[in-house]
Amino acid sequence: MTIVAPSILAADFTCLSDQIKLAERAGVDWFHVDVMDGHFVPNLSFGPFIIKQVNQITELPLDVHLMISNPEKYVDDYIEAGADYLTIHGEVIRNDPSLLHEIREKGAKPGVALNPDAPVEDYESLFEHLDLFLVMSVHAGFGGQKFIPEVLHKVRTARQWRKRDNRDFLISIDGGINEETCIDARDAGVDILVAGTAFFRSSDKAKFTSTLRGG
């Protein structure tokens, strides 16, 4: 079954607790949390304090995506705040898996994200070290962007590698996911659909969640 993970960056932070509870009642599986530093991406979001608060509101897994230039400085903070999955960018760590090992040793599941213009083939050596591969289907940094269908090549390639090497990492996609784009993403083989703007603007979040799963 496809995992549905709303991105809380698109939630109304004046009533974040209510927004999370609404999402839970809609039947979502995880929450996706985007952390931006204004350097790796041209925007700022929030830090460990907000994640700790979210972790106190929900029992669902927190999938934390670090869009930051120096993730090695903050791994401890985000794991202590409650990150279940901690995803860093391949463009930052290149082909050095040491930080992925550190994340696992400290109790979270490591992930690697790639922006649309980052060729997945350049990072093949990382795939034996990760639990989650996040395909960005928009350019990281802002919500509400249009889905880039060309990135589905990365999903298909990762599925081939997973089968070839008998691995069990999950494949996630984030950016422009809605009732239409989710179809192509599922067909390509994603395990996790991250939806932000479309989810929180939906008038019927349970129906939206079911549609994303293919129901």
C-alpha positions in Angstrom: 0.0 0.0 0.0 1.2 3.5 -0.9 2.3 5.5 2.2 0.7 9.0 2.3 2.8 11.7 4.1 1.5 15.2 4.3 4.1 17.9 4.3 3.4 20.1 7.3 5.3 23.0 5.7 2.0 23.6 3.9 -0.2 23.5 7.1 -1.7 26.5 8.8 0.8 27.0 11.7 -1.7 29.2 13.6 -3.5 25.9 14.3 -0.9 23.3 13.7 -2.2 20.8 16.3 -5.7 20.9 14.7 -4.2 20.4 11.2 -2.2 17.4 12.3 -5.3 15.8 14.0 -7.3 16.5 10.8 -4.6 14.7 8.8 -4.6 11.8 11.2 -8.4 11.4 10.9 -8.0 11.4 7.1 -6.0 8.3 7.5 -2.5 9.5 6.6 0.5 7.3 7.4 3.4 9.6 8.1 4.2 13.3 8.4 6.9 14.9 6.2 8.9 17.8 7.7 10.9 20.1 5.5 13.9 21.9 7.1 15.4 24.7 5.0 18.4 26.8 5.9 18.3 29.7 3.4 21.6 28.6 2.0 21.3 25.2 0.4 17.8 26.4 -0.7 16.7 30.0 -0.9 14.2 29.8 1.9 13.9 29.3 5.6 11.5 27.0 7.5 11.9 25.7 11.1 14.3 23.8 13.3 14.2 21.0 15.9 11.9 22.8 18.3 8.9 22.6 15.9 9.7 18.9 15.1 9.7 18.2 18.9 6.3 19.8 19.2 4.9 17.8 16.3 6.3 14.7 17.8 4.4 15.4 21.0 1.1 15.8 19.0 1.3 12.7 16.9 2.4 9.1 17.2 2.9 8.8 13.4 6.4 8.5 12.0 8.2 11.8 11.2 10.0 11.9 7.9 12.4 14.8 8.3 14.0 16.2 5.1 17.1 18.4 5.7 17.5 20.8 2.9 20.6 22.3 4.5 24.3 22.7 3.7 25.8 21.3 6.9 23.6 18.4 8.0 26.5 16.9 10.0 26.2 19.7 12.5 22.6 19.0 13.3 22.0 15.3 13.1 21.9 14.9 16.9 19.4 17.8 17.3 16.9 16.4 14.8 17.1 12.8 16.0 16.6 14.0 19.6 13.6 16.1 18.4 11.9 12.9 17.1 12.9 12.3 13.5 12.2 8.6 12.6 13.6 9.1 9.1 16.3 11.7 8.5 17.0 12.5 4.9 20.0 14.5 3.6 20.9 15.6 0.1 23.2 13.6 -2.0 24.4 16.8 -3.5 25.8 17.7 -0.1 27.4 14.5 1.0 28.5 13.4 -2.5 29.3 9.7 -2.4 30.4 9.6 1.2 28.1 7.4 3.2 29.6 8.2 6.7 26.8 10.5 7.7 24.2 7.9 6.7 26.0 5.4 9.0 26.0 8.0 11.8 22.3 8.6 11.5 21.5 4.9 11.7 23.9 4.4 14.6 22.1 7.2 16.5 18.7 5.6 16.1 17.0 7.1 13.0 16.7 5.7 9.5 18.9 7.5 6.9 17.6 8.8 3.6 19.1 10.5 0.6 17.3 13.2 -1.5 18.1 14.4 -5.0 17.0 17.6 -6.7 15.5 17.3 -10.2 18.8 18.2 -11.9 20.9 15.7 -9.9 21.4 12.5 -12.0 20.6 9.4 -9.8 23.4 7.5 -11.6 26.0 9.7 -9.9 24.9 8.5 -6.5 24.5 4.8 -7.0 27.1 3.9 -4.4 24.9 5.4 -1.6 22.0 3.1 -2.2 23.4 0.2 -0.1 23.5 2.5 2.9 20.1 4.1 3.0 16.6 3.3 4.1 14.8 5.9 2.0 15.4 7.5 -1.4 13.6 10.8 -1.8 13.0 12.0 -5.4 12.4 15.7 -5.6 9.8 16.4 -8.3 10.2 20.1 -7.9 13.2 22.2 -7.1 13.7 22.2 -3.3 12.8 25.3 -1.3 9.2 26.3 -2.1 5.8 24.6 -2.0 3.2 24.8 -4.6 5.4 24.2 -7.6 4.5 22.2 -10.8 5.4 18.5 -10.9 8.4 17.7 -13.1 7.6 14.3 -14.8 11.1 13.7 -16.0 12.2 12.8 -12.5 10.2 9.5 -12.7 13.2 8.0 -14.4 15.0 8.1 -11.0 12.1 6.2 -9.4 12.3 3.5 -12.1 16.1 3.3 -11.8 16.0 3.0 -8.0 13.4 0.2 -8.3 15.7 -1.7 -10.7 18.6 -1.3 -8.3 16.5 -2.4 -5.3 15.4 -5.5 -7.1 18.9 -6.2 -8.5 20.7 -5.9 -5.2 17.9 -7.4 -3.0 17.5 -4.2 -0.9 14.5 -2.9 0.9 14.8 0.9 1.0 11.7 2.9 0.4 11.2 5.3 -2.6 9.5 8.6 -1.9 8.5 11.5 -4.1 7.9 15.1 -3.1 6.7 18.1 -5.1 3.6 18.9 -7.0 1.8 15.7 -5.9 -2.0 15.9 -6.4 -4.8 13.7 -7.6 -3.4 13.7 -11.1 0.3 13.4 -10.7 0.0 10.7 -8.1 -1.1 8.3 -10.8 2.2 8.5 -12.8 4.2 8.4 -9.6 2.5 5.2 -8.4 2.9 3.7 -11.9 6.6 4.5 -11.8 6.8 2.6 -8.5 7.0 5.0 -5.5 6.2 3.7 -2.1 5.6 7.1 -0.5 3.7 10.1 -1.8 4.5 13.4 0.0 1.8 16.0 -0.6 1.8 19.5 0.8 -0.3 22.3 -0.7 -2.8 20.0 -2.4 -3.4 18.0 0.8 -3.9 20.9 3.2 -6.1 22.8 0.7 -8.3 19.8 0.1 -11.8 20.1 1.4 -12.1 16.3 1.9 -8.7 15.1 3.2 -9.9 11.5 3.7 -11.0 11.3 0.0 -7.7 13.0 -1.1 -5.7 10.5 0.9 -7.7 7.6 -0.6 -7.1 8.9 -4.1 -3.4 9.2 -3.6 -3.3 5.5 -2.5 -5.2 4.6 -5.6 -8.5 3.9 -3.9 
